[in-house]
Amino acid sequence: MEPMTTNANLAKQLKHYFGFDQFKGDQEAIIQNLMAGNDTFVLMPTGGGKSLCYQLPSLLMEGTAIVVSPLIALMKNQVDVMNSLSDEPCLAHCLNSSLTKTAVQKVMDDIRSGRTKLLYVAPESLTKEETVAFLQTIKISFYAVDEAHCISEWGHDFRPEYRNIRPIINRIGNAPVIALTATATDKVRSDIKKSLGIADAKEFRSSFNRPNLYYEVRPKTNDIDKQIIKFIRQNAGKSGIIYCLSRKKVEELAEILRANDIKAAPYHAGLESGVRSQTQDDFLMERLDVIVATIAFGMGIDKPDVRFVIHYDIPKSLEGYYQETGRAGRDGGEGQCIAFYAQKDLKKLEKFMEGKPVAEQDIGRQLLQETAAYAESSVCRRRMLLHYFGEEYPYDNCHNCDNCLHPKVQIEAGNALLIVLQAVRDLKEKFRQEYVIDYVKGRATDDIVSHHHDELPSFGAGEDEDAKHWNPVIRQAIIAGYLRKDVENYGLLKLTAAGKRFLKAPTSFKIVEDAEFNGEYDEEADDPTVVALDPELYAMLKDLRKSMAAKLGVPSYVIFQESSLEQMATIYPVTIEELQQVQGVGVGKAKRYGGPFLELIAKHCRDNQIERPGELRVRTVAKKSATKVKIIQSIDRQLALDDIAESLGMSFDELLDELEAIVYSGTKINIEYFIRDVMDDEHIDDIYDYFTESETDDLRVAVRELGGDYTDEEIRLVRIMFISEMAN
């Protein structure tokens, strides 16, 4: 096909192939530039219509376009989209490791015949000798490098194989190159152009501002799950994505959400591809409201009405954060972006970097620092984000982020800025932010002493200023254009022309102080189960339990354990659903015994005008450790308990501890097969009868009462059987 470069023709072809009446933003200019045979660089935020910039020209130009893409799922999705545009089912193809030899042959035949206009290739497949040899024999219209930030170590998704693209292009044969990315700082942009050998490429940069997105950062505390559930319930029926860093956390959180009647599913690279595809479909078709995912999710998922994106953990870089929040509100409607931040998480991410090459660690730390600065700052979040991507936001207040909606009082920091600028000048613009702060505070660190900087006249010029001023002063001086970070050189602070002018003629400079994030988040912390117990109600619940036990002819502890009564006297449950949220109360127990207890609690609240905690109570999910699951499975197979203990590398006593934890938490297990094998029937009956009549399940009392005829082990075994049968 001959190139068609007139505007009218392009608009016509757009309508013909894609059904759109007009181009978005720079699309038309980008396509014209590429079809004129020029290298092109496209920086366009997620949802801006990047794919069309290479899809349409591939249909209009002679030969086949090669698209390098890192994601097999995305390739498949795009191939399907392209092939649906025509009667030809072979308009687009992909080459990747998932194809059989026969399938690869079919792709090659279709390209040779001229029917295939677009070939998607994974970077790994591109480097194979047979692929190179084949591509050398065909006419190539142009090369498109999608997700081009993968080329740069400074990008949020660095892939070393992307570095091979230019040498391979040189071998296959020259043609125009179009590089496309949704997130790239100045440093990443120059990396991409250098690595692809397109230094003179014409750049097209779209605005990164998404005015419909609301940005908020919350301190991450131990009630994070509760906060998330509350938020989702306030946004019932809306689609959302929650990002976590680890697969384990993804699984756990999805389970907690489901337990709280939220239609949620986990998504990460460790799941089978069939499960992942099904989850994506369910989300797109709105059978699911929430996806809990690692960053593996979202690439190429184009759901326009995602209404919220929550970051459970702070991401590793602002590029990653921008890309992930960019999945919200693609239709221009509401999009809430909530990130939870704890300094502890940063430390964890830094720890992950240990063992990597020093240069990589250094880059990683700098990217993390930028993320921390974003989270802690009280400046307009939109302004900070856009500044990071080299775009200036012209307003002081965006009216759509937490900092702008709840602005902090500005304080005068002209003197502090002067001290910082003098320090950067005296240090010859050769040091980073942390070093400059140590210098102005007068900290004689080993580094400063070795450079003899403690001998300079401006050393310690800011020691009287509040220590927490310095980070916000420097960050906000960068945004205001008095300083810049030389990212190419490890983030060294440099003076700008405006900074040099300020040194000569200082003026007022106002800043907002950073937010304090002292709320500690402890992953291991258990929810406090008993606080502010109501002693009057507790006594009444105990009396009710006693009379009910007498009526039913069972011991009191069989109905509810004391810890469960304590919790009831704390949180005042008045419905079956609320009762099920009490520790040690399963569905069966709540329905079997719960009615009279709920009536008593409701009457007590009415009589004493008690305001029940209106706060949301979150149903927790019992932590089913792998060990517990193995034990239950082994008992189902009726394996001997001593063999189970040995196979798990634990003592018999430790196994009994685990079994007790299982039955007391409400799970039924049948160990009678083992007990009957190792114990005398008479002994079993004696111990069982004792527990039937006893007021307590305390082991010491049982040993004393039963006399010396039975071992502790025997008593414990029968007690486990008794609790399992009677209480569950």
N, C-alpha and C positions, 0 to 999 in steps of 0.2 A: 504494500500500500504506500502511496506517496504521502509525504508529510503535508499536513494541512495546517497552516500557521495563522490564517486570518482569524480575527476575533469571531466573526460571524460563523465561520466554519467550526471553530472549537466549541462554541456555544451549542451549535447544531449537533455535533458529535456527542457532547455531554448529555444532551436530551435524548439522543438516539440510543446510546449505550446504557446510561445510568438513570435516565428519567428525571434528572434535576434540571430546573429552569435556569439556574444561574450558579456561577462559581462562588466559593466562600473565600473571603480574604484575598491572599496572594496566589491562590491556586492557578489562575489563568496565566499570570506573569511567570510563574515557576515553570509551567508546562511549555510556554513559548520559548523560554530560555533553554530548556533541555532539548526541545525539538530543533532549535537553531544550532545544536551540536556543542553547547557550552557545558562545562562542569558547573554543578549547582549545589549549594548547601542550604538545607531547609531546617530551620528551627521553629517547630510548631507545637504548641502544647497538645496534650492528649485530647482527642475529640475534635481537633481542628480540621481534620480531613487530609492527613498526610498521604494515606495510601493512594488516593485518587491522583496525586501528583505524578505517580509513575504508572498507575493502571491505565489511564486514558492514553498517554503518549505511546505506551507499548502497543495499543491497538491500532494506532495511526502511523507508526513508523515501520520502515522495512526491517525485516529480521526478527530476532527474538530478544526480549529484554531479560537480563539476569538479575534477579532480586536475591540479595544475601540477607537471610533472616535467621535469628538464633533459636526461634521457637517452632518446633514441629507442629504443635497444636494450632498456632496462629497461621502457619503456612496452609495447613489443611483447610482451615476456616476460609482463608482468602481465595484459595483455589476453587472451593465450592461456590463462593460468591461470583468469581469471574466466569466460571463455566455456566452459571445460571443466566448470564447475559446473552448467550448465543445458543443456536441449535447445535453448535459444535461442542461436544463434551470434552474437547481436548484443547480449548483455548488457553488454558493455564495448566501447568503441571508442577509437581515438586520432586526434588531429588534429595532423599535423606536416607539415614541408616535403616529406616523401618521398611524399605521397599525390597521385594524379592528381585532376583535376576530377571525374571520374565517381565516384571513391572518396569524395571529400569530400561529394558529393551524397547518396550512399548513407548515410553517417554521419548527415547532417542528417535524412534521411527516417526513419531508425530512432529517432532521438531524439524527433522530432515524434510518432511513433506511440506513444511511451511504453515501447518495448521496451528501450531502452538506459538503464541505471541509473548507468553510470560512464563519464565521458568524460576520457581523459588528453590533456592539451594541453601542448605545449612553450611556454615563456614568449613566444617570438618569434611563434608562431601566435596566441596569445591577444590580442596587441596589434593584429592585422590588423582593419581596419574591417569586412570581411565577417563575420569571426568574432564580433566584438562585436555587430553588427546581428542576427545569428542568435540568439546567446545571450540577447539582450534579449527574444526572443519565447517563451522556454521557462521552465518552472518549474525553479528550481535548488534542490536540497535543501541543499547546503553546498559550500564551497570547501575543498579540501585542498591545502596547499602542502608538497610533499615536498622533501627535501634543503633545508630552509628556511635553513640556514647560508649558502647561496649569496647571500642578501640582504645579508650583512654583509661589509664590506671586511676585517673581522677574521677572517672565516671562512676555511677553507683552500681554498675553491673559489669565490671571489667572481664573480658574474655580474651585471653592471650591469642587464640586462633584468629581473632579479627586482625591481628597485626600482619597476617600473611596475605591479606586480600590484595594489596597493591602488587606485590611480586607475582602473584598468580595472574592478575589482569595483564601485566606486562607480557607474560608467557602466552596467554590466550589470544590477545590482540586488542589494540587500543579502541576505545569508544568513549563517549561522554560518561561521566560519573555523577550520579545524584546521591548525596548523603543526607539522611533524614534522622532527626532525633526530636524527642519531646522535652528533654531536659539537658541543658548543657551550659555550664559557666564559661567565662572567657577562656579559662585554661583548657577545658575539655574541647571547646571549639577549635582552638589552635592545634591541639593534639590530633583531632580528627582530620583536619585539612592537611597537616604535615604527613600523617601516616598514610593517607589515601593518595598523596601526591597531587592534591587539587588546591594548592596555595592560592591560585588566582580565581577560584570559583566565586561566582556571584552569590552573595548571601541574601537569604530571605528570612527575616525574623518577625514572627508574629508576637503580639503582646502576650505576656504570661498572666496578665490579670484576669481572674475569673470572678467578676463582681458578685455573682450569685452565691459564692461559697462563703460560709461563716467559719472562721477559725477560732478555736479555743484550746487552751492548755490548762489541764487540771492537775493538782498534786496527786500523785499515786499513793493512796493509803490502803489500809487493810480492808476497807469496805468497797474496793473497786468493783467487785462482782455485783454488789448491791446497786451501786451507782449506775452500772451499765444496764442492769435489768430494769431499773426505774426509768432510765432514759428510753429504752426500747418500748416499754409499756406506754410511755407518754407519746411515742410515735408509732402506735399500733398500726399494723397493716402496711407500713412503709418498708421499702427494701433497704438493706444496709450491709456493709462489710466491716468486719472487725479484724484488724491485723495483729498477729502475735509473732514474736521472733522464733519461738521453738515449736516443734511439732507436738511435743508433750502438752504444752499450754493450750494449743489449738484444740486438741482432743478433749482436754479437761473442761475448757470453757464451753465448748459446744454441748457437752453433756449437761453442764449446770444450766445452760439456757433451755435445753429441752426439758429438764426436770421442772423448770418454771414456766412450762407451757408456751415456749417461744419456738416457732418453726425454724430451727437452725441446723446446720450441718458443718462438719469440719472439711477443710480442703488443704492438702499439702502434697508435696512431691512423693512422699512415702506411700501414698494410697495407690491402689491399682488404677490403671488408666481408665478402665470401665467405670469404676466408682467415681472418679474425677469428672468424667464426661457426664455421667448421670446427674451429679451434683450441680454442674454448670447448667444443664438443661432445666433442672428443677428450679434453679434460681431465676433463669430467664423466663420460665413459664409461670413463675410466682407460686409454685408449690412450696417454696421456701421463702422466708422473709429475710433471714440473716445467714450470711456465710462467715464462718470463723476461719481465717486463713493465714498461711505464711505468705511471703511476697510472691510465692509461685503462682498465686491466683491473681487474675485480673489482666494479665497480658493478653491483649486481643479480645477481652470480653467487653462487648459493647452494649451494656444495658443502660439506656439513657436516663432511667428514672431512679437511680440509686440515690436515696435521700440522706443517708449519713455514712460516714466513714470514721470508724473509731480506731485509734492506735492504742492498743493495750500496753505495748512497750514502745518506747521512743525509737524511731528508726536510726539506722547507721549514718544516714546523710540527708541533707535537705533535698537533694535531687530525688532520692527515694521517696521522701515524704510528699513532695510536690506531685510526683507521678501517682502515688497511691491515693492521695486526697482528690486528685484529678478525675477519679472514677465516679465522684459524686456530681449530681446535678448537670449531667451532660446535655440535658434537654433545655437548659437555661432556667429550670425551676430550682426550688430550694435544695441546698446541699450543706449539711452540717458536718464539720470536720473537728472531731474532739480528740485530743491526744493527752494521754496520761504520762506524767513525767516524775521520775524519782532519780536523784543523783546516783543512787545505788545501781540503777540499770546501766548508767554510763560506765561505772567501774566494771560491771559484768562484761560489757561489750569490749572494753579495753583488754580485759583478761583473755577474751577470745582471740585477740590479735597476737598474743605471745607465741613465739615460735615461727612467726612469719618473717620474711626478710625485713631488715631494718627500714629500708626505704618505704616498703609497703605499710609497715606499722606507723611510720611518720605521717604518711598520707591519710591513713585511717583515723589517726588521732586528730588531725586537723579538721577532717570532715565531721568527726564527733563534736569537736569544739563549736563548730558552726551551728550544729543542731542544738547543743546546750544553750548557746547564746540566744537562739530563736525562742527556746522554751522559757528561759529565765527572764528575758527582756520584757519591759513594760511598754515598749514602743509598739506602734501599729504593726500587727503581724503581716498584713498584706505588704506594707512598705518594706519590711525586712526581707520577706520572701523575694519580692521583685528585685530588690537591690542585689540579692545574692546572684540572681540571673542576669545582672548587668542592666536592669531596667529601672528607671526612676519613677516612683509613684508621686504625682505632683501635689497630693493633698496630705495634710497632717492627720485627718481623721477619716477613716473609710466607712464608719458607722456599721461595720459588719464583722467585727472581731471583738473578743472579750476585752482587749486593752482599750479599744476605742469606745466601746459601750460603757466601760467603767474606768474612765481615765484617772491616772494617778496625778497628784499635784506635782507640778514641775518645780525643780530647785535650780538655783543659780550655780553653774559649774565653770564659769569663765576662767577663774584662777586655776582650777584643776586642769582644764584643757591646756592652759598656757604651760603648766609644769610638764604635762605629757609631751607637748610639741617640742619644748626645749630639750627634754630627755631624748626624744627620737633624733633630734638634730645633733646633740652632743655624742650620741652613740653611733653617729655616722650612718644612720638608717640601715643598720646591719643586724638588727635583733627583732625577735618576736614579741608579741604582746606580754607573755608571762615574764620575760626577762625585763621588759620596760617597767612593768608593775613592781617587780622586786627592786629595781633601781630607784624608782621615785619614792618607794616606801623606806629606802635605806637599809634593805636586807643584804648583808655582806655574804652572799652565797659563795660557794667554792668557785662557781663560774664567773661571778662578778669580780672576785678577788684575783682570779688568774688573769683576767683581762685588765686588771688595775683600774677598773671603773669606779671602785670605791674611793679613788683619789680625785675624781672629777668634782668641780665645784657644785654641780647641780644634783649630785648623789644625795638622796634622802630629802629632796626639796618638798616632798609631799607627805612626810611622816606624820604631820599633825592632822592631815585629812582623814576622814573615816575610811578604813580599808575597803569597805564594800562599794565605795564610789568608783574605783578605778576601772573595773570591767565595763560598767555602763558608760563611763566617760569615753573610753576608747571606742567601744562599739558604735555609740551614737555620733562620735566625731567622724567615723568612717562613713556612716550613712549621710552625714551632713556635708561630706566632701572635703574635710580638713586633713584626713589621713587616708591612705589606701593600703591594702594588704597585697604584697607581691607574692601571689600564689605560686608562680613559677619557682620562686626561691623560698620555699619552706614557710611562706606566710610572714616574711619580714615586713615591719611597718615602715612606710615611706611617707614623706611630707608631700602634699599636693601644693599647687600654686596658691590655693585659698589658705592652706595651713601656713605657708611662708608669709602671706599677707597678715594673718592673725598674729604671728609672732611679732611683726613690726607694729601693728596697731590693734591690740586686743580689744574685743567688744564683749557684749553679754553672750553667754552660751547656756541655754537651759536644758536640763536633762530630766528624765524620769528614772527613778531608782528601780533596780531589778526586783522582781518578785522573789520572796523567800520560799524555798522549797525544803522546809525542815520536816515535813510530814514523813515519817519513816514507813516504808513499806517492807513487810517481812513476809516472804512467800511461805515460810514454814509456820507462821503464826496461826494458831487455831482460833476460830471465832470464840469469844468468851461466851460460855453457855449460861453462867449464872452471875448476874449482877442485880443489885437492888431487889432481893427476894422479898415477897410479901409474906411475913411470918404467919399472920392470921389465916390467909388463904391456904398456905402450906399445911398448917395443922388440920384445917377442914378437909383438904384433899387426902391427907393420910387417914383420917377417920373414915372417909367415904371408901377408900381402898380397902380398909380393914373390914367394914361391914359387907362390902361386895364380895370379898374373898370368903368370908364366913358363909354367905348365902350360896356361893358357887362351890364351896368345899375345896378351894385351892389355896395355897399360900399367897400372902399379899404380894410378894415380889414377882409372882407369875403375872399379875395384872399389869402393873407398871413398876419399873425400878425407881428408887428414890431420886436418882439424878433427873429422871423424866418429870417427877412431881415438882422438883425444885425449879425446873425450867418453866413448867406451867404456871407456877406462882410468880414468875418473873415477866412472862410475855402475854399472859392472859388470853390464850386461844379461845375462840367461841364458835368456830366452825370445824367440821371434820378436816377440811383442807389445811387450816392453820394448825390443828393438832398433829397432823402428819409431819409438820416441820419441826416438831419437838424431837430431840435426840432419843433414840431407842424406841420410837413409836412408828411402826410400819402401817401400811394400809389396813391389814387384817386386824391388828390390835386396836387401831383407831375406831374401826367400825364395830368391833366386838364389844369393847369396853367403854368407848369414848363418850356416849350420850350423856350419862349422869354427870360425868366430870365437866362437860361443856356447859350443862345447865347450871351447875354449882358456880362455875367461874362467871357466867353471864349474870347470875343473880347477885353475886358478891360485887361485881362492877357497878350494877344498878344501885344496890343498897348503899354503897359507899361513894357513889358518884366518881368512880375511878375512870379517868380518861385513858383508854387503852392506847399503847404506842401506835400512833397512826402510821408510823414508818413501815415501809415495805419489809416484809420478812422473806428472806430468800431461802428457798429450799436448797439445801446442800446435797451433794452427791457423795455417797460413801466412797472413800478411797479404796478401791479394789486393787490391792497390790497384786503384782504377778504371783507372789508367794501364796496369797490366800486363794487365788483362782486355781493354782496348781493343786493345793491341798483339797479343795472341794472336788476337783476333777478326779483326783486319785481315790477319794472316798466313794465317789459315784462308781468307780471301777472295783470297789471293795478290796483295795490293797491293804495289807497289814500296816497299822499306824507306825510301828517301829521302822518298817521299810521306808515309809513316806518320809519320816524324820531323817533317816540316813541319806536318802536321795537328795534331800534339800540341805544337807550339811548342818542340821540342827540337833540339839539334844531332845530327848522325849519330853522333858519338862517344857522346853521352848515350844514344841509342837502343841502341847496342851494349852499353853498361853494363847497361841493363835486360834485354836479351836474354840476356846472360851470367848475370845473377842468376836468370832464369827457368829456364835449362837446368841450371845447377848445383844448383838446389833440387829437381830431379827431374822437371820438366815437359818433355814431348817437344814440340818444334815443328819444322816442316819449312820451312827457308828455301832449300832447294835450287833452287826455281824462280827465285829472285832471283840466287843466286850464278851459276847457269849462264848467266844473262842478261848479267851484267856482267863475268864473268871468263872467261879462257881455260881450256878443259878441262884442258890440260896442267898449268897452274899449280895448279888445284884438286887434281889427283891428287898433285902433288909435295908440297903442304902436308899433305894428308890422310895420305900415306905417312909424312911426318916424324912427325906426332903418333902414328901407330900404333906407331912404334918408339921414340919418346922416353920417357925416364924421368920427365920433368916436363912440365907444361902451361904453364910460365912463359913469358910473351910475350917478355921480353927475351932469354931463352936461344934462343927460336925465331927471332927476328930475326937474332941472331948466327949461328946454325947454318945458316939458310937463305940467308944472303948478302944482297946488296942488290937482288935481282931482284923482291922482293915488298914491297908496302906493309904497314904495320901493320894497316890496315883489312882487307886481303885475308886476312892471317893470322888475324885475329880472327874474320872471317866463317866461314872454314873450320873454325876451332877450335869455334865454336858448333855448326856442323853435326855435327862429329865427336863432341862430348860428347853431343849430343842422341841421335845414333844408337847410340853405343857404351855410354854410361853409363845411359841411361834405358830 
